[in-house]
Amino acid sequence: MGIRIYIGNLPQGFNPKEFDSFLKSVSDSIRFKAVLDKETKECRGFGFATTNNEQNANLIIEKLNGFEFNGSKLRVELSEKKDSSSHKRNSAGSNKKRKNFNKIVHSDAPNLEAPDPRWAGELSKLKDLLANQKAPA
């Protein structure tokens, strides 16, 4: 398995083929994939490179971090792996970073269920009061 390297702060109007040939001049065993916007299909300003060994990865980071490419100083560092368990909600055995709370949804839609019996007496009194009110003339 290769080592992933984050490459950020790519310039606007960045050409992936030009950047790929630039990376090949630094190391021939590196593969790069830019992260593209879903709608415009343009680079979002960062991407990930993969290389075969740690020594090569460190060399690439050392050479390219802070290097100016087409007017932008590159940010190059080892990519952190996503912890898939932290992204899953209510997964057993995972470290819960969020408080677990019940979601309350407020709606103006009519409630098809019967009213809470604890409030039935109060509701009937309120209905009687409203029915006996006289409309202002």
C-alpha positions as CSV (number, residue, x, y, z in Angstrom):
1,M,0.0,0.0,0.0
2,G,1.3,3.5,-0.9
3,I,1.7,6.5,1.3
4,R,-0.7,9.3,0.7
5,I,0.5,12.9,0.7
6,Y,-1.8,16.0,0.8
7,I,-0.9,18.7,-1.6
8,G,-2.8,21.9,-1.0
9,N,-2.9,25.6,-2.1
10,L,-2.8,24.7,-5.7
11,P,-3.1,27.8,-8.0
12,Q,-6.4,28.7,-9.7
13,G,-6.5,27.6,-13.3
14,F,-4.1,24.8,-12.4
15,N,-3.3,22.3,-15.1
16,P,-3.2,18.7,-13.8
17,K,-0.9,17.4,-16.6
18,E,1.6,20.3,-16.1
19,F,1.6,19.6,-12.3
20,D,2.0,15.8,-12.9
21,S,5.0,16.4,-15.1
22,F,6.4,18.7,-12.4
23,L,5.9,16.0,-9.8
24,K,7.6,13.4,-12.0
25,S,10.7,15.7,-12.2
26,V,10.9,15.5,-8.4
27,S,10.2,11.7,-8.1
28,D,9.3,9.3,-10.8
29,S,7.3,7.0,-8.5
30,I,4.6,9.4,-7.6
31,R,0.9,9.5,-8.7
32,F,-1.2,12.6,-8.2
33,K,-5.0,13.0,-8.3
34,A,-6.6,16.5,-7.9
35,V,-9.9,16.8,-6.0
36,L,-12.4,18.3,-8.4
37,D,-15.6,20.2,-7.8
38,K,-18.7,18.0,-8.6
39,E,-20.5,20.7,-10.6
40,T,-17.7,22.7,-12.4
41,K,-15.2,19.8,-12.7
42,E,-12.4,22.3,-11.8
43,C,-9.8,21.6,-9.1
44,R,-10.8,22.6,-5.6
45,G,-7.3,23.7,-4.8
46,F,-5.9,20.5,-3.4
47,G,-5.2,16.9,-4.2
48,F,-3.5,13.8,-3.1
49,A,-0.3,12.1,-4.2
50,T,0.7,8.5,-3.6
51,T,4.2,7.2,-3.4
52,N,5.5,3.7,-2.7
53,N,7.8,4.3,0.3
54,E,8.2,6.5,3.3
55,Q,11.6,7.7,2.3
56,N,10.3,9.0,-1.0
57,A,7.3,10.6,0.7
58,N,9.6,12.5,3.1
59,L,11.8,13.7,0.2
60,I,8.7,15.0,-1.7
61,I,7.4,16.8,1.4
62,E,10.8,18.3,2.0
63,K,11.2,19.5,-1.5
64,L,7.7,20.8,-2.2
65,N,6.4,22.2,1.1
66,G,6.5,26.0,0.6
67,F,7.6,25.6,-3.0
68,E,6.1,28.3,-5.3
69,F,4.2,26.8,-8.2
70,N,2.5,29.2,-10.7
71,G,2.3,31.9,-8.0
72,S,1.1,29.8,-5.1
73,K,3.2,28.4,-2.3
74,L,2.3,24.7,-2.0
75,R,1.3,23.1,1.3
76,V,2.6,19.5,1.3
77,E,2.2,17.1,4.2
78,L,1.4,13.5,5.0
79,S,-2.3,12.8,4.6
80,E,-4.2,11.8,7.8
81,K,-6.4,8.8,7.5
82,K,-10.0,9.3,8.2
83,D,-11.3,7.4,11.2
84,S,-14.4,5.8,9.8
85,S,-15.8,5.0,13.2
86,S,-15.8,8.7,14.2
87,H,-18.0,9.5,11.2
88,K,-20.6,6.8,12.0
89,R,-23.4,7.9,14.3
90,N,-24.3,5.7,17.3
91,S,-21.8,3.0,16.4
92,A,-21.0,0.7,19.2
93,G,-17.5,0.9,20.7
94,S,-16.6,4.2,19.0
95,N,-15.5,7.3,20.9
96,K,-18.5,9.5,21.0
97,K,-17.4,13.1,20.5
98,R,-20.9,14.5,20.2
99,K,-23.6,14.5,22.8
100,N,-26.3,12.0,22.2
101,F,-29.7,13.8,22.3
102,N,-33.1,13.2,20.9
103,K,-34.1,15.4,18.0
104,I,-37.3,17.4,18.5
105,V,-39.1,18.4,15.3
106,H,-41.6,21.2,15.5
107,S,-44.3,21.3,12.8
108,D,-47.5,23.2,12.0
109,A,-48.9,20.0,10.4
110,P,-52.0,18.7,12.2
111,N,-51.2,15.9,14.7
112,L,-53.2,12.8,13.7
113,E,-52.7,11.2,17.1
114,A,-55.0,11.8,20.1
115,P,-53.9,14.6,22.5
116,D,-51.9,13.8,25.5
117,P,-54.4,12.5,28.1
118,R,-52.6,14.5,30.9
119,W,-53.8,17.7,29.1
120,A,-57.2,16.5,28.0
121,G,-59.0,18.4,30.8
122,E,-57.2,21.6,30.1
123,L,-57.8,21.3,26.4
124,S,-61.5,20.9,26.9
125,K,-61.6,24.0,29.1
126,L,-59.7,26.0,26.5
127,K,-62.1,24.9,23.8
128,D,-65.1,26.0,25.9
129,L,-63.5,29.4,26.5
130,L,-62.8,29.9,22.8
131,A,-66.3,28.8,21.8
132,N,-68.0,31.3,24.3
133,Q,-65.9,34.3,23.2
134,K,-67.8,36.9,21.2
135,A,-66.3,38.3,18.1
136,P,-65.7,42.1,18.3
137,A,-68.2,44.1,16.3
